[in-house]
Amino acid sequence: MIQDTLSNALSKMNNAEKSSKTEVSIKPSSKQLVAVLEILKKEKYIADFKLLEDNRGGEIIIQLNNKINKINSIKPRYMIKKDNFEKFEKRYLPAKDFGRLIISTTKGFMTHLEAKEKGRGGALIAYVY
């Protein structure tokens, strides 16, 4: 039984990127995972993804483009205020303006740059660079 589908999926993506694969299949899918993949696609860390429903949790096929150096989920899910992003940027990202923190806010999932711009806080979900 899988405890955390997001962590499992991000680990699979990280391992596939390290072994230079172009495609990875992830089971089961979740709304949270799809939201994170939308952000990764928008930020051009992945090429595309396809959601396949099979009435057993679903499956996601992700097309990789070898732009990810490291991707991981953040546990525990720290609550972050709109003014405290810098502390977590230093902790999880290798350099300023290199990589993205993914945050769950009341207005949906977004990167830390969008959250700064909109003046929103939320829970840290994952990081990618």
Backbone as a printed PyTorch tensor [residue, N CA C, xyz], in Angstrom:
tensor([[[  0.8360,  -1.1770,   0.0000],
         [  0.0000,   0.0000,   0.0000],
         [  0.8840,   1.2440,   0.0000]],

        [[  0.6130,   2.1520,  -0.9080],
         [  1.3900,   3.3760,  -1.0300],
         [  0.8380,   4.4140,  -0.0610]],

        [[  1.7150,   4.9860,   0.7590],
         [  1.2870,   5.9690,   1.7470],
         [  1.1610,   7.3630,   1.1450]],

        [[  2.1230,   7.7740,   0.3460],
         [  2.1380,   9.1210,  -0.1980],
         [  2.3690,   9.0480,  -1.7040]],

        [[  1.3130,   9.2200,  -2.4790],
         [  1.4170,   9.0800,  -3.9300],
         [  2.3040,  10.1560,  -4.5330]],

        [[  2.2640,  11.3650,  -3.9810],
         [  3.0890,  12.4490,  -4.5250],
         [  4.5770,  12.1410,  -4.3440]],

        [[  4.9950,  11.7410,  -3.1500],
         [  6.4060,  11.4150,  -2.9010],
         [  6.8650,  10.2650,  -3.7820]],

        [[  6.0310,   9.2600,  -3.9260],
         [  6.3540,   8.1140,  -4.7680],
         [  6.5450,   8.5580,  -6.2160]],

        [[  5.6340,   9.3870,  -6.7170],
         [  5.6990,   9.8440,  -8.1060],
         [  6.9440,  10.6960,  -8.3490]],

        [[  7.2430,  11.5990,  -7.4350],
         [  8.4060,  12.4670,  -7.6110],
         [  9.7050,  11.6700,  -7.5380]],

        [[  9.7530,  10.6430,  -6.6980],
         [ 10.9280,   9.7660,  -6.6400],
         [ 11.1130,   9.0170,  -7.9530]],

        [[ 10.0210,   8.5230,  -8.5110],
         [ 10.0950,   7.8280,  -9.7970],
         [ 10.5940,   8.7560, -10.8930]],

        [[ 10.0880,   9.9960, -10.8860],
         [ 10.5250,  10.9670, -11.8940],
         [ 12.0140,  11.2780, -11.7300]],

        [[ 12.4580,  11.4630, -10.5090],
         [ 13.8660,  11.7560, -10.2320],
         [ 14.7590,  10.6150, -10.7030]],

        [[ 14.3710,   9.3830, -10.3980],
         [ 15.1540,   8.2150, -10.8140],
         [ 15.1680,   8.0550, -12.3290]],

        [[ 14.0400,   8.3130, -12.9860],
         [ 13.9750,   8.2080, -14.4470],
         [ 14.8490,   9.2720, -15.1040]],

        [[ 14.8570,  10.4800, -14.5540],
         [ 15.7020,  11.5550, -15.0880],
         [ 17.1820,  11.1920, -14.9460]],

        [[ 17.5650,  10.6190, -13.8070],
         [ 18.9610,  10.2460, -13.5830],
         [ 19.4210,   9.1690, -14.5540]],

        [[ 18.5080,   8.2840, -14.9360],
         [ 18.8690,   7.2170, -15.8740],
         [ 18.5570,   7.5990, -17.3220]],

        [[ 18.2910,   8.8780, -17.5740],
         [ 18.0810,   9.4430, -18.9180],
         [ 16.9240,   8.8150, -19.6780]],

        [[ 15.8690,   8.4420, -18.9860],
         [ 14.6810,   7.9160, -19.6450],
         [ 13.8390,   9.0890, -20.1540]],

        [[ 13.0420,   8.8330, -21.1760],
         [ 12.2080,   9.8940, -21.7490],
         [ 10.7580,   9.7940, -21.3020]],

        [[ 10.3970,   8.6760, -20.6530],
         [  9.0120,   8.4840, -20.2490],
         [  8.9660,   7.7130, -18.9350]],

        [[  8.0040,   8.0660, -18.0950],
         [  7.8150,   7.3490, -16.8440],
         [  6.3170,   7.1800, -16.6180]],

        [[  5.9370,   6.0140, -16.0930],
         [  4.5390,   5.7020, -15.8090],
         [  4.3370,   5.6780, -14.2970]],

        [[  3.2930,   6.3630, -13.8380],
         [  3.0340,   6.4610, -12.4100],
         [  1.6240,   5.9950, -12.1020]],

        [[  1.5260,   5.0820, -11.1190],
         [  0.2380,   4.5900, -10.6240],
         [  0.2500,   4.6760,  -9.1270]],

        [[ -0.7700,   4.9890,  -8.4400],
         [ -2.0260,   5.6000,  -8.8740],
         [ -1.8450,   7.1120,  -9.0240]],

        [[ -2.8480,   7.7530,  -9.6210],
         [ -2.8060,   9.2010,  -9.7830],
         [ -3.5910,   9.8580,  -8.6520]],

        [[ -3.4340,  11.1610,  -8.5000],
         [ -4.1990,  11.9110,  -7.5180],
         [ -4.3700,  13.3380,  -8.0400]],

        [[ -5.3330,  14.0550,  -7.4910],
         [ -5.5570,  15.4410,  -7.9050],
         [ -4.3570,  16.3010,  -7.5660]],

        [[ -3.7460,  16.0390,  -6.4160],
         [ -2.5730,  16.7920,  -5.9940],
         [ -1.4160,  16.5740,  -6.9720]],

        [[ -1.2020,  15.3390,  -7.3800],
         [ -0.1380,  15.0220,  -8.3300],
         [ -0.3830,  15.7020,  -9.6720]],

        [[ -1.6050,  15.6820, -10.1550],
         [ -1.9440,  16.3300, -11.4250],
         [ -1.6860,  17.8340, -11.3400]],

        [[ -2.0310,  18.4600, -10.2070],
         [ -1.7930,  19.8940, -10.0240],
         [ -0.2940,  20.2070, -10.0410]],

        [[  0.5080,  19.3710,  -9.3980],
         [  1.9690,  19.5660,  -9.3960],
         [  2.5240,  19.3820, -10.8030]],

        [[  2.0310,  18.3880, -11.5430],
         [  2.4940,  18.1570, -12.9090],
         [  2.1340,  19.3190, -13.8280]],

        [[  0.9740,  19.9390, -13.6070],
         [  0.5860,  21.1250, -14.3850],
         [  1.6090,  22.2390, -14.1830]],

        [[  2.0330,  22.4400, -12.9510],
         [  3.0360,  23.4720, -12.6600],
         [  4.3680,  23.1170, -13.3260]],

        [[  4.7800,  21.8500, -13.2300],
         [  6.0410,  21.4210, -13.8490],
         [  6.0070,  21.5940, -15.3590]],

        [[  4.8640,  21.3420, -15.9590],
         [  4.7160,  21.5250, -17.4050],
         [  4.7770,  23.0080, -17.7600]],

        [[  4.0880,  23.8390, -16.9770],
         [  4.0800,  25.2790, -17.2320],
         [  5.4780,  25.8830, -17.0800]],

        [[  6.2500,  25.3750, -16.1220],
         [  7.6150,  25.8610, -15.8890],
         [  8.6360,  25.1450, -16.7870]],

        [[  8.1660,  24.2640, -17.6660],
         [  8.9730,  23.5400, -18.6570],
         [  9.9830,  22.5580, -18.0590]],

        [[  9.6780,  21.9980, -16.9020],
         [ 10.5230,  20.9450, -16.3380],
         [ 10.1750,  19.5790, -16.9340]],

        [[  8.9320,  19.4070, -17.3940],
         [  8.5370,  18.1900, -18.1180],
         [  7.9300,  18.6110, -19.4510]],

        [[  7.9460,  17.7040, -20.4230],
         [  7.4140,  18.0170, -21.7410],
         [  5.8800,  17.9600, -21.7360]],

        [[  5.3200,  16.8540, -21.2270],
         [  3.8700,  16.6810, -21.2370],
         [  3.5250,  15.5040, -20.3360]],

        [[  2.2460,  15.3690, -20.0430],
         [  1.7700,  14.1950, -19.3130],
         [  0.3720,  13.8620, -19.7800]],

        [[  0.0280,  12.5850, -19.6230],
         [ -1.2730,  12.0890, -20.0680],
         [ -1.8910,  11.2910, -18.9290]],

        [[ -3.1350,  11.5870, -18.6060],
         [ -3.8530,  10.9040, -17.5320],
         [ -4.7360,   9.8280, -18.1470]],

        [[ -4.5380,   8.5850, -17.7180],
         [ -5.3230,   7.4580, -18.2160],
         [ -6.1670,   6.9090, -17.0700]],

        [[ -7.4780,   6.8420, -17.2560],
         [ -8.3780,   6.2930, -16.2430],
         [ -8.5840,   4.8080, -16.4990]],

        [[ -8.4090,   3.9900, -15.4720],
         [ -8.6250,   2.5510, -15.6070],
         [ -9.5080,   2.0020, -14.4850]],

        [[-10.1950,   2.8870, -13.7540],
         [-11.0790,   2.5330, -12.6440],
         [-10.3590,   1.8010, -11.5050]],

        [[ -9.0300,   1.9390, -11.4610],
         [ -8.2440,   1.3630, -10.3730],
         [ -7.2100,   2.3650,  -9.8770]],

        [[ -7.5880,   3.6220,  -9.7930],
         [ -6.6740,   4.6450,  -9.3140],
         [ -6.0800,   5.4950, -10.4090]],

        [[ -6.1760,   5.0650, -11.6510],
         [ -5.6390,   5.8310, -12.7670],
         [ -4.1400,   5.6660, -12.9370]],

        [[ -3.6600,   6.1240, -14.0750],
         [ -2.2490,   6.0540, -14.4080],
         [ -1.8680,   7.3380, -15.1230]],

        [[ -0.6720,   7.8100, -14.8830],
         [ -0.1790,   9.0060, -15.5480],
         [  1.0980,   8.6410, -16.2900]],

        [[  1.1490,   8.9870, -17.5770],
         [  2.3390,   8.8030, -18.3960],
         [  2.9760,  10.1790, -18.5540]],

        [[  4.2170,  10.3210, -18.0930],
         [  4.9050,  11.6070, -18.1210],
         [  6.0340,  11.5560, -19.1400]],

        [[  6.0580,  12.5510, -20.0330],
         [  7.1300,  12.7030, -21.0160],
         [  8.1880,  13.6280, -20.4140]],

        [[  9.3740,  13.1050, -20.1840],
         [ 10.4550,  13.8800, -19.5770],
         [ 11.3070,  14.5410, -20.6620]],

        [[ 11.9270,  15.6720, -20.3200],
         [ 12.8030,  16.3380, -21.2790],
         [ 14.1920,  16.6430, -20.6930]],

        [[ 14.5870,  15.8990, -19.6610],
         [ 15.9130,  16.0000, -19.0450],
         [ 16.2650,  17.4090, -18.5780]],

        [[ 15.3130,  18.0990, -17.9650],
         [ 15.5570,  19.4340, -17.4060],
         [ 15.5670,  19.4110, -15.8810]],

        [[ 15.2630,  18.2780, -15.2730],
         [ 15.1800,  18.1880, -13.8200],
         [ 16.5100,  17.6750, -13.2660]],

        [[ 17.1380,  18.4650, -12.3990],
         [ 18.3300,  18.0040, -11.6870],
         [ 17.9270,  17.2440, -10.4310]],

        [[ 16.9530,  17.7890,  -9.7110],
         [ 16.4470,  17.1320,  -8.5070],
         [ 15.0140,  17.5850,  -8.2770]],

        [[ 14.1760,  16.6440,  -7.8700],
         [ 12.7900,  16.9280,  -7.5220],
         [ 12.4410,  16.0540,  -6.3270]],

        [[ 11.7390,  16.6430,  -5.3710],
         [ 11.4040,  15.8780,  -4.1780],
         [ 10.2390,  16.5470,  -3.4670]],

        [[  9.5250,  15.7780,  -2.6680],
         [  8.4600,  16.3630,  -1.8570],
         [  9.0530,  16.8370,  -0.5370]],

        [[  8.3540,  17.7420,   0.1150],
         [  8.8180,  18.3000,   1.3760],
         [  7.9670,  17.7240,   2.4950]],

        [[  8.6210,  17.0320,   3.4250],
         [  7.9460,  16.4680,   4.5950],
         [  8.6770,  16.9150,   5.8320]],

        [[  8.0760,  17.3990,   6.8520],
         [  6.6530,  17.6920,   6.9820],
         [  6.2680,  18.8990,   6.1320]],

        [[  4.9900,  19.0460,   5.8910],
         [  4.4610,  20.1360,   5.0750],
         [  4.4510,  21.4240,   5.9030]],

        [[  5.5080,  22.1970,   5.7830],
         [  5.6200,  23.4330,   6.5560],
         [  4.6140,  24.4640,   6.0740]],

        [[  3.9660,  25.1330,   7.0220],
         [  3.1180,  26.2770,   6.6940],
         [  4.0480,  27.4790,   6.5700]],

        [[  3.8330,  28.2570,   5.5320],
         [  4.7310,  29.3690,   5.2590],
         [  3.9150,  30.6400,   5.0650]],

        [[  4.3730,  31.7310,   5.6620],
         [  3.7020,  33.0190,   5.5140],
         [  4.2510,  33.7250,   4.2840]],

        [[  3.5080,  34.6970,   3.8130],
         [  3.8780,  35.3620,   2.5630],
         [  5.2210,  36.0900,   2.6200]],

        [[  5.7320,  36.3550,   3.8210],
         [  6.9930,  37.0820,   3.9550],
         [  8.1940,  36.1850,   4.2450]],

        [[  7.9950,  34.8890,   4.4380],
         [  9.0640,  33.9930,   4.8910],
         [  9.5780,  33.0300,   3.8300]],

        [[  9.4510,  33.3540,   2.5520],
         [  9.8870,  32.4280,   1.5060],
         [ 11.4020,  32.2700,   1.4490]],

        [[ 12.1310,  33.3170,   1.7720],
         [ 13.5810,  33.2980,   1.6040],
         [ 14.2560,  32.2020,   2.4280]],

        [[ 13.7940,  31.9830,   3.6410],
         [ 14.3610,  30.9520,   4.5190],
         [ 14.2640,  29.5690,   3.8690]],

        [[ 13.1120,  29.2710,   3.2730],
         [ 12.9210,  27.9550,   2.6670],
         [ 13.5840,  27.8650,   1.2950]],

        [[ 13.7140,  28.9910,   0.5900],
         [ 14.4670,  28.9940,  -0.6630],
         [ 15.9160,  28.5990,  -0.3890]],

        [[ 16.4950,  29.1610,   0.6690],
         [ 17.8820,  28.8380,   1.0180],
         [ 18.0240,  27.3770,   1.4320]],

        [[ 16.9990,  26.8290,   2.0720],
         [ 17.0610,  25.4630,   2.5670],
         [ 16.9380,  24.4320,   1.4500]],

        [[ 16.0360,  24.6540,   0.4850],
         [ 15.7330,  23.6170,  -0.5020],
         [ 16.2910,  23.8690,  -1.8990]],

        [[ 16.5730,  25.1200,  -2.2530],
         [ 17.0540,  25.4160,  -3.6020],
         [ 18.5430,  25.7390,  -3.5660]],

        [[ 19.2940,  25.3540,  -4.6010],
         [ 20.7400,  25.5460,  -4.5700],
         [ 21.1960,  27.0000,  -4.7150]],

        [[ 20.4080,  27.8500,  -5.3820],
         [ 20.8020,  29.2510,  -5.5670],
         [ 19.5500,  30.1050,  -5.7470]],

        [[ 19.7130,  31.4000,  -5.5720],
         [ 18.5880,  32.3220,  -5.7380],
         [ 18.1440,  32.3250,  -7.1980]],

        [[ 16.8520,  32.2880,  -7.4110],
         [ 16.2410,  32.2720,  -8.7440],
         [ 16.6340,  31.0440,  -9.5700]],

        [[ 16.9930,  29.9560,  -8.9010],
         [ 17.2870,  28.6990,  -9.5830],
         [ 16.4080,  27.6310,  -8.9450]],

        [[ 15.4070,  27.1690,  -9.6760],
         [ 14.4820,  26.1790,  -9.1540],
         [ 13.2100,  26.8140,  -8.6330]],

        [[ 12.2690,  25.9500,  -8.2370],
         [ 10.9660,  26.4070,  -7.7620],
         [ 10.5370,  25.6020,  -6.5390]],

        [[  9.8890,  26.2990,  -5.6050],
         [  9.1590,  25.6500,  -4.5240],
         [  7.7110,  25.5850,  -4.9660]],

        [[  7.0410,  24.4710,  -4.7280],
         [  5.6230,  24.3370,  -5.0760],
         [  4.8280,  24.4280,  -3.7840]],

        [[  3.8300,  25.3080,  -3.7960],
         [  3.0840,  25.6460,  -2.5900],
         [  1.5970,  25.4240,  -2.8190]],

        [[  0.9380,  24.8780,  -1.8160],
         [ -0.5100,  24.7220,  -1.8320],
         [ -1.1120,  25.9020,  -1.0740]],

        [[ -1.9000,  26.7230,  -1.7660],
         [ -2.5490,  27.8750,  -1.1400],
         [ -4.0540,  27.6740,  -1.1790]],

        [[ -4.7830,  28.6120,  -0.6280],
         [ -6.2450,  28.5360,  -0.6740],
         [ -6.7590,  28.7590,  -2.0850]],

        [[ -5.9520,  29.3370,  -2.9560],
         [ -6.3260,  29.5650,  -4.3610],
         [ -5.7130,  28.5300,  -5.2940]],

        [[ -5.2790,  27.4010,  -4.7640],
         [ -4.7170,  26.3270,  -5.5820],
         [ -3.2130,  26.2200,  -5.4400]],

        [[ -2.6310,  25.3680,  -6.2580],
         [ -1.1880,  25.1410,  -6.2360],
         [ -0.4970,  26.1860,  -7.0960]],

        [[  0.6700,  26.6470,  -6.6370],
         [  1.4510,  27.6170,  -7.3990],
         [  2.9040,  27.5570,  -6.9670]],

        [[  3.7600,  28.2070,  -7.7570],
         [  5.1700,  28.2900,  -7.3970],
         [  5.3600,  29.3870,  -6.3590]],

        [[  6.5150,  29.3840,  -5.7130],
         [  6.7770,  30.4020,  -4.7010],
         [  6.8700,  31.7980,  -5.3180]],

        [[  7.2550,  31.8780,  -6.5780],
         [  7.3330,  33.1860,  -7.2380],
         [  5.9400,  33.7720,  -7.4470]],

        [[  4.9890,  32.9330,  -7.8790],
         [  3.6010,  33.3860,  -8.0300],
         [  3.0130,  33.7820,  -6.6850]],

        [[  3.3050,  32.9900,  -5.6540],
         [  2.7710,  33.2760,  -4.3230],
         [  3.3220,  34.6000,  -3.7870]],

        [[  4.6010,  34.8700,  -4.0250],
         [  5.1900,  36.1530,  -3.6190],
         [  4.4870,  37.3070,  -4.3270]],

        [[  4.2880,  37.1110,  -5.6280],
         [  3.6590,  38.1450,  -6.4490],
         [  2.2330,  38.4380,  -5.9970]],

        [[  1.4930,  37.3980,  -5.6490],
         [  0.0970,  37.5530,  -5.2340],
         [ -0.0540,  37.8150,  -3.7400]],

        [[  1.0470,  37.7360,  -2.9900],
         [  1.0010,  37.9790,  -1.5540],
         [  0.2750,  36.8920,  -0.7900]],

        [[  0.5600,  35.6310,  -1.1190],
         [ -0.1090,  34.4910,  -0.4930],
         [  0.8900,  33.6070,   0.2440]],

        [[  0.4210,  32.9940,   1.2970],
         [  1.1790,  31.9660,   1.9980],
         [  0.5150,  30.6290,   1.7530]],

        [[  1.0300,  29.5870,   2.3610],
         [  0.4320,  28.2710,   2.1880],
         [  1.3260,  27.1900,   2.7620]],

        [[  1.1300,  25.9890,   2.2820],
         [  1.9130,  24.8330,   2.7390],
         [  2.9090,  24.4290,   1.6560]],

        [[  4.1500,  24.2200,   2.0560],
         [  5.1780,  23.7530,   1.1110],
         [  4.8870,  22.3020,   0.7350]],

        [[  4.8810,  22.0150,  -0.5480],
         [  4.5770,  20.6700,  -1.0450],
         [  5.8250,  19.9870,  -1.6070]],

        [[  6.5310,  20.6820,  -2.5110],
         [  7.6640,  20.0610,  -3.1960],
         [  8.6380,  21.1350,  -3.6720]],

        [[  9.7950,  20.6780,  -4.1370],
         [ 10.7480,  21.5740,  -4.7680],
         [ 11.3310,  20.8940,  -6.0000]],

        [[ 11.7710,  21.7220,  -6.9430],
         [ 12.3690,  21.2120,  -8.1770],
         [ 13.4240,  22.2110,  -8.6500]],

        [[ 14.5160,  21.6770,  -9.1590],
         [ 15.5220,  22.5140,  -9.8240],
         [ 16.2740,  21.6920, -10.8410]]])
